[in-house]
Amino acid sequence: MSTTQSVLLIILSVFLALFLGLAIALAVLAIKLIKSVKRIVLKAETVVDSVESAADVVKSASGPLATLRVIKNLVDLVQRKK
């Protein structure tokens, strides 16, 4: 093997090693990012579920509250006329 071939082999080996190290580092970062996104999505789903349940409670309570408001308004009207 000539000197030129040896130098070229060394240069290519160094670049291959750098690329391999960079690829491993990027893969680790991508895995960490995916795990973080999964945690955020799970928290968002929990928040959405709790908001939905709160909306259901308000929705179910709005019917009786509306009836009470109408009765209160009628009582107020009667008291004003007296």
Contact map, one row per residue, 1 for C-alpha under 8 A:
1110110000000000000000000000000000000000000000000000000000000000000000000000000000
1111110000000000000000000000000000000000000000000000000000000000000000000000000000
1111111000000000000000000000000000000000000000000000000000000000000000000000000000
0111111100000000000000000000000000000000000000000000000000000000000000000000000000
1111111110000000000000000000000000000000000000000000000000000000000000000000000000
1111111111000000000000000000000000000000000000000000000000000000000000000000000000
0011111111100000000000000000000000000000000000000000000000000000000000000000000000
0001111111110000000000000000000000000000000000000000000000000000000000000000000000
0000111111111000000000000000000000000000000000000000000000000000000000000000000000
0000011111111100000000000000000000000000000000000000000000000000000000000000000000
0000001111111110000000000000000000000000000000000000000000000000000000000000000000
0000000111111111000000000000000000000000000000000000000000000000000000000000000000
0000000011111111100000000000000000000000000000000000000000000000000000000000000000
0000000001111111110000000000000000000000000000000000000000000000000000000000000000
0000000000111111111000000000000000000000000000000000000000000000000000000000000000
0000000000011111111100000000000000000000000000000000000000000000000000000000000000
0000000000001111111110000000000000000000000000000000000000000000000000000000000000
0000000000000111111111000000000000000000000000000000000000000000000000000000000000
0000000000000011111111100000000000000000000000000000000000000000000000000000000000
0000000000000001111111110000000000000000000000000000000000000000000000000000000000
0000000000000000111111111000000000000000000000000000000000000000000000000000000000
0000000000000000011111111100000000000000000000000000000000000000000000000000000000
0000000000000000001111111110000000000000000000000000000000000000000000000000000000
0000000000000000000111111111000000000000000000000000000000000000000000000000000000
0000000000000000000011111111100000000000000000000000000000000000000000000000000000
0000000000000000000001111111110000000000000000000000000000000000000000000000000000
0000000000000000000000111111111000000000000000000000000000000000000000000000000000
0000000000000000000000011111111100000000000000000000000000000000000000000000000000
0000000000000000000000001111111110000000000000000000000000000000000000000000000000
0000000000000000000000000111111111000000000000000000000000000000000000000000000000
0000000000000000000000000011111111100000000000000000000000000000000000000000000000
0000000000000000000000000001111111110000000000000000000000000000000000000000000000
0000000000000000000000000000111111111000000000000000000000000000000000000000000000
0000000000000000000000000000011111111100000000000000000000000000000000000000000000
0000000000000000000000000000001111111110000000000000000000000000000000000000000000
0000000000000000000000000000000111111111000000000000000000000000000000000000000000
0000000000000000000000000000000011111111100000000000000000000000000000000000000000
0000000000000000000000000000000001111111110000000000000000000000000000000000000000
0000000000000000000000000000000000111111111000000000000000000000000000000000000000
0000000000000000000000000000000000011111111100000000000000000000000000000000000000
0000000000000000000000000000000000001111111110000000000000000000000000000000000000
0000000000000000000000000000000000000111111111000000000000000000000000000000000000
0000000000000000000000000000000000000011111111100000000000000000000000000000000000
0000000000000000000000000000000000000001111111110000000000000000000000000000000000
0000000000000000000000000000000000000000111111111000000000000000000000000000000000
0000000000000000000000000000000000000000011111111100000000000000000000000000000000
0000000000000000000000000000000000000000001111111110000000000000000000000000000000
0000000000000000000000000000000000000000000111111111000000000000000000000000000000
0000000000000000000000000000000000000000000011111111100000000000000000000000000000
0000000000000000000000000000000000000000000001111111110000000000000000000000000000
0000000000000000000000000000000000000000000000111111111000000000000000000000000000
0000000000000000000000000000000000000000000000011111111100000000000000000000000000
0000000000000000000000000000000000000000000000001111111110000000000000000000000000
0000000000000000000000000000000000000000000000000111111111000000000000000000000000
0000000000000000000000000000000000000000000000000011111111100000000000000000000000
0000000000000000000000000000000000000000000000000001111111110000000000000000000000
0000000000000000000000000000000000000000000000000000111111111000000000000000000000
0000000000000000000000000000000000000000000000000000011111111100000000000000000000
0000000000000000000000000000000000000000000000000000001111111110000000000000000000
0000000000000000000000000000000000000000000000000000000111111111000000000000000000
0000000000000000000000000000000000000000000000000000000011111111100000000000000000
0000000000000000000000000000000000000000000000000000000001111111110000000000000000
0000000000000000000000000000000000000000000000000000000000111111111000000000000000
0000000000000000000000000000000000000000000000000000000000011111111100000000000000
0000000000000000000000000000000000000000000000000000000000001111111110000000000000
0000000000000000000000000000000000000000000000000000000000000111111111000000000000
0000000000000000000000000000000000000000000000000000000000000011111111100000000000
0000000000000000000000000000000000000000000000000000000000000001111111110000000000
0000000000000000000000000000000000000000000000000000000000000000111111111000000000
0000000000000000000000000000000000000000000000000000000000000000011111111100000000
0000000000000000000000000000000000000000000000000000000000000000001111111110000000
0000000000000000000000000000000000000000000000000000000000000000000111111111000000
0000000000000000000000000000000000000000000000000000000000000000000011111111100000
0000000000000000000000000000000000000000000000000000000000000000000001111111110000
0000000000000000000000000000000000000000000000000000000000000000000000111111111000
0000000000000000000000000000000000000000000000000000000000000000000000011111111100
0000000000000000000000000000000000000000000000000000000000000000000000001111111110
0000000000000000000000000000000000000000000000000000000000000000000000000111111111
0000000000000000000000000000000000000000000000000000000000000000000000000011111111
0000000000000000000000000000000000000000000000000000000000000000000000000001111111
0000000000000000000000000000000000000000000000000000000000000000000000000000111111
0000000000000000000000000000000000000000000000000000000000000000000000000000011111
